[in-house]
Amino acid sequence: MKKKLYVGTNNKMTMTIAETKNFITELRELTADISRDEMRLFVIPSYTAISAAADCAGDGITIGAQNMCWEERGQFTGEISPLMLEEVGAALVMTGHSERRHIFRETDEEENKKVISALTHGFISLLCIGETGEEKARGESDEALRRQIIKGFLGVNPSYIDRGMIWVAYEPVWAIGVGGKPAEPEYVFRRHEKIREALAFVFGIERAEKVPILYGGSVNNENAPKLIAGGDVDGLFIGRSAWRAENFSSIIREVLPVFKVKEK
Ligand code: PGA
């Protein structure tokens, strides 16, 4: 079976409900001609915009949440539960984004509880991992990634992979956001190899092969085709460069043919 290109954006805390609706509507129109057999497109808006986003996304855009509490209900002020996300139409839950881990001090153990809860509630679980600049400087990138994979997926039933519910995004902390430095493609390819090995350690080789691994961190029009051209990169997870629908669509159109050549 031919592989699909995975491409998505995390809107972070940047768009109101009205802005998200405009963004999704435009993105939907701009990508209407691209077959979803070739591409899995997803958008992760703010919590408040999920419902509106799900309403205007149609079948071609998967809508996700940027975070989730592992509990269904209770005394967890400020948190949003799986039941609430189900109710507003989210289909995917992102866990462990760098900003959650580093600004809000989330741990691998917490990410693990969220991954398990998301899967149990029927969501696609997108686990984000990435080494810090210090870990990279110490030559400990692969160790950090392996740790995040092993701890993040501890106790996860491998059969979720067969249902396409486990995705991974590799986002080096030093590469993300304003001031981030995009990773060189060769560097990304080596890390993805190691991530695949860690997944094989956890889930077995055959199942590990089926987990899409996306790259994220300062992806733009210029580096996107190079990042997808080689290595074990199944897709791109984009922030700033995707927040104008027109630009997002132009990146998709640049990378899709490159990806198809690689997968031939
Ligand atoms: P960026 O964000 O593309 O703006 O660097 C990536 C991310 O945080 O997912």
Residues whose N, C-alpha, C, O or C-beta is under 5 A from the ligand:
A	BS01	PGA	N10 A175 I176 G177 G180 G216 G217 S218 V219 F237 I238 G239 R240
